[in-house]
Amino acid sequence: MKSFIYMIIFLVLFQIGLPLIYPSAHVIGYRVDYQTVRDNLYMYDAVLEQIRKEVRAHPEKEVVILLGDSVAYSGPVSSDESIGYYLKSMTENEEEPPLIYNLALPSFQAGDIYTMLLKLEEYGIPREHVAINVRYAGFTRRDPGAAIVFWLKDELRRLDPRAFERSLPQLVATGYRPPETALEKIQDFFVNRVYPRIAMYRYKEFVKQDILRFVPGNPEKSDTLGDPRPWYEKPKLPELLKQRQYTDAMRDEPFDMTESSLQIYFLEKIIDLQRGKQTLFFLTGVNTELMERYVTKPGYQANLKSIDAYFAGKPVQYVNLHGRIPNDLFTDHTHFTSEGYRQIADAVWKLMSKGGNR
C-alpha cells in the first residue's frame, strides 16, 4: 500500500515539476519545431507553458507574438535564418529587449490563428503586440480549398463552439469528421481533454530529442523544410506551379470581402479579440517574375486593392509587402531566402516599434 502511495506522490510531483524544471530553451527556439508538433499538436501546449514561465519570470519585458503560415514560419530556410531569428537579432541591443515568440506553423489558416490567440488568452500570455502574416491565397474562394482551420479544429471546437459550428460545413467538405458515436466521443475526450493534461504527453518529443543528443553518432537534425535555394536555381519549379493547388491560389475573380467568406469571418474575430492592442497584419507578396502571368491580370490587381481597403478601415496596423521584396530573394513563388526573411523582419519591426502601444 505504501508503495502505491509513494508512486502516486511521485507521479503528482512529476506532473507538477516537469514543466517547472524543464529548460525553456529546449522547447522554445526561433520558431516552433514543425517536425515535432505536426504529429502531436499538444506539443504546442508545452511551448505555451514554457512561454508563460518565461513571461512570468520577466514581467518587466514586453511580449511580441508572431503568427501566420509557412511564410511567418519562414520555410524552407532553417530556424536561424527565419523571421523569428532576425526579429530577436534586431532587438537584442535595445535597452529592454522584448520577448519574441514565433508561433506560426505551415498551413496555418485564419481559423488557426484565431484559435491560437484564444490559447494565448487561456494561458495568460500577453497579446499586446501581435504580428500576423496574411496572403492573397487566403482570400480566394474555397471550394472547398484548404480547411479554414487546418490544424486546430478540435481546439476551436473546445474554445469557441459557435465559431466552430460556423466553419464546420467547410471543414467537413475538406474531410474533417467530428466525433459522433459514443465511442468516438469517449476517444475524443481522452485524446483532446485528458492526454494533453499529462505532462509527459506534452513533453515526450522534447524529452526524446534531448535523449538522442547523447547517443553517439546520432546526426543532428536539420530543421529546414525543403530546398532553400533561390527559385531561379530550380528549373522544374515553373512546371510544378502549373498544378491546380497553385493556380487556384492565384485566382483573379473578385474576392468576397464580407463575412460570408470564412477568411473575413475569422479576420473579424481576430480583430475584435485584439481590440485595444497593437496588431500588425503584413501581406507577403508573391514572386512577380515567376508568377507574372497571374499578377498582371486586372482582377488580381483589383483584389490586392480590396485587401488594402479592407485593412485600411480596421483598427489595426497593416503593410502590403507585395513587390517590395526583390524577386531574387524568393525560393519559390511565395517563400523567401534568408535575406528575404531578414527584409520582412526589418519591415515588421519598424512598424511594431513605432505603432500601437509601444
N, C-alpha and C positions, 0 to 999 in steps of 0.2 A: 504493500500500500504506500509506504514511504517513497519507494522508487517511482511510483506513478505520480505522486505529488511533486517530487523533485523534477520529473520530466515536464509536468505541466508548468511549473515555475520557470524552468529553463526555456520552454517554448514561448511563454509570455514575455520573458526578458529579451529573448532573441527577436521577437516580433516588435517590441518597442525599441530595442537597442540598435538593430541593424541600420535603420535609416539615420540614426544619430551618429554612429561611428563610421559609417561607410564614407570613404573620401569623395567629396563632391567632384573633384577633378576627374575621377574615374567614370563619372556619369555625365557631367556637363562639359562639352567642348565648345568649339566654334559653331557647332550645329548639332542637332540630334543625329545619332548614328542610324541612318536608314536601314542598314543591313541588320541592325539589332532590333529595331522596333517593328519592321514590316510584318514579321511572323507573330508578334505578340505586342499589340498596341498598348498593353498596360505597362510596358516598359516606360511609356510616357509618364505614367504616374510616379515612377521612381525619379525621373528627370524633374518633374514639377515639385516633388518632395524635397529634392536637393536644392532647387532654386529657392524654395521657401526658406530652407535652412540658411542659405547664404544671405537672403534678403533680411531675415531677422537678425543675422549677425552683423549686418551693416545698415542699420536703419537711417543713417545719415546720407546714404547714396541714393541717387535717382535710379530707376529701373527702366530700361528700354527693351521692348519686346519686338522682335521681327517675326512676321507671319507671312505665309504665302505658299506657293507651289515650288516646283523644281528650280525656278529662277531665283527666288529668295533663298532657297536651299543652296543654290549655286552648283547644280550639276552641269557638266560632268567632272568639274575640277575637284581637287582634294579640299579637305576642310581648311587647311592653312593657305588656301587661295580663294576663300569664299568671302561673301559679303560680311558674314559674322566676324571673320578674322580681321578684315580691313576696318570694320567699324571699331573693333577693340583697339587696333593699332592706332587709329586716328584719335582716339580719346585717352590713351594711356598717359599722356603727358599733361592732361588737364589737372588743375588743382585738386579737383574731386572727381575722378573719372567715374562715369556711371557703370552700373552693372548691365551688361548687354547679353541678351539671350536670343538665339535664333531657334524658334520652334517650328519653322517651315518644314514641309515634307513634300517630296514629289507627288504629284497628282492631287494635292490638297485643292479643294474647291471652296466656293464661298460658304457653303454649309459647314465644311470642316473648320474654316477659320472662325465662324461664329461659335461653333461648339467649343473650340479651344479657348476662346475668350471666356466662355461660361466656366470652363475648367479652371482657368486662372482665377476667376472670381471665387470658385469653390475652394481653392487652395489658399485664398487670401493673398495672392501675388498681385502687386500693384499693376494697373493698366493705364497709368497716367501718360505714358509715352509709348505709342504703338505705331509701327510702320508695316504696311501691308502691300504686297505687290498684287496687281491685277493685270490680266492680259486680254487682248482683243478676243481670243478664242472663248473666254468665259462668258462673253455676251452673245455669242452666236446661238442660233436656235438648237435646242436639244431634242433630237427625235430618234431614240432617246438621248444619244450622246453620252458624255461622261456623267456618272451619278453626281448630282449636286452636292451630296455628302458622300465622298468617295471612301474615306477611311473610318470616320467616327459616327456611323449611323446609330449604333447601339448607345453610344454616349449621348447623342442628341435625343434619342427616344427617352432616356432617363432624365436629362436635364431640361428639355423643353418639349413636352409631348405635343403641344399644339403645332410647333414648327415642324416636328417630325411628321405629323399627320398631313400637313400641307405639302410636304415633299414626297410622301410615301408613293403616290402613283408613279412618279418618275423613277423613284428608286426601284420599285417593282419591275418597271419596264427595262431597267438595266440589269435585272437578275437577282435583286435582293429579295429575300423572303423572311419576314419577321416570324418569330415563334408563334405557332398556332395551337398545336396539340398540347395536352397536359405534360407529356414527356419533354417536348421541346421547350416549354416554359420552365420546367424544372432545370433542364440543362442550361438554359439561358440564365437562370437565376444564379447558378453556381459559377458559370463562366464569366458573367458580366457584373455580378454583385459580390460573390464570396471570394473567389480566387484573387481578384485584384486587391483585396484587403489583407492578403497574406504576404508579408514582407519578402519571403524567399521567392515567391512567384513573381513579384515586381522586379527583383534584383538578380534573378538567376542568370540571365545572359551576361550581365556585367560581372558577376562573380566568375562565371565560366571564362570570360575573356581574361580576367586577372590571373586565374589559374594557368591558362595557356601561356601567359607571358613567361612563366618559369619553366616551361617544357623545353628542354634543349633541342635546338634545331627547328623549333616552330617558327615558320616565316611570319614576319609582321604583316598584318592585313592592311591592304590599301583601301581607302575609303572613297576612291574615285568611282563614279557611276557611268562609265562609258569611255569614249575616246575624247580626251581633252584637246586634241589638235585643232587648229583653226579649220573652218569649213572648207577652205579652198585646197586643203590637202586631202580631201575625201572625194575622189572622183565619182563614187557611186551615190553620193548624197542627193543630187538633183533627181535621179530616177526614184529613189526611195520616197522622196517628198511628194510624189505623184499619187501615193496611196490615199484612200479616202479619208482616213483619220486625220491626215494633214490638210488635205484640200478643204474638208468641212470646216476646219478651224479658221479658214481664210474667207468664208462666205461673205459676199458683198450685199446680200439682201438687207433691207433696213432692220435695224435692231428694235426689239420691243423693249422700251425703256420704262415700262410700267411694272407694277408689282404682279402682274400676271406672269411675268418672267421670273423664274426661280432665282436667277442671278440677282435681279433687282430686289426681290423679296428679301434675300439674305443680306445684301448690302444695306438695305434699310434697317434690318435687325441689328447689324453691326454698328451702324452709325448711331442708332438710338441707344444701344448699350454703352457706347463710348461718349455719349453726350457730355460736354463739360471737360473732356480730357483731350490731350493732344493726340490726334490720329492723322497719320500721313498715308495716303494712298499713292503709290507710284506705278504708273503704267509702263511696263517694259516693252519696248517695240520689237519688231522683227528685223531680220536681215533684209534690207530693202533691195540689195543686189540679187540675192538668191531668190527672193520672192517677188521680184519686180512685176511679174505678170498679174499678181493679185493686188499689191498695194497701190498700184497706179490707177486702179478702177475707181470711177467716181463714187460708186456705192461704198467702197472700202474707206475712202477719204471722208465721206459723209458720216459713216459710222464712228470714225475716230473723233469727229467733231461732236457727235452726240454723246460720247463718253465724256469729253471735256465739259460739255454743257451740263451734264448730269452732276458731276462733282463740283462744278462752279456754284451750284445752288445749294450745296450742303455745308454744314458747319465743320468742315474738315480741311486739312491741307491736301494738296494734290499737285503732282508733277507728271507731265507726259514726256517720257524719255524716247518716244518713237523718233528715230532718225538722229538722235543725239549721240549715240554710241557708234563709232566707226564700224563699218561692215567687216573689216578685217579682224575685229575683236569678237566675232561670233564663232562658236564651234559648230553651229548648225543654223537652222532658220530662226531659232528663238533663244538658245542658250549662249553663254559667253565664255571667253577665255579668262584667265586670272586677271589680266589687265582690264578687261571689260567689267568684271565684277568690282574691281577697285574703283572704276569710274562711277559705277552705280552707287557704291557705298559713299563715295565723296558727295554725290548729288543728294543722297538721302540725308547724310549727316548735316550738310549745310542748311537744309530746311529744318531738320529736327532741332538743331542747336539755336535756331533763330525764332521759330514759331511756337504757338501753343503756350504752355505754362512755363517753358524754360526761360 
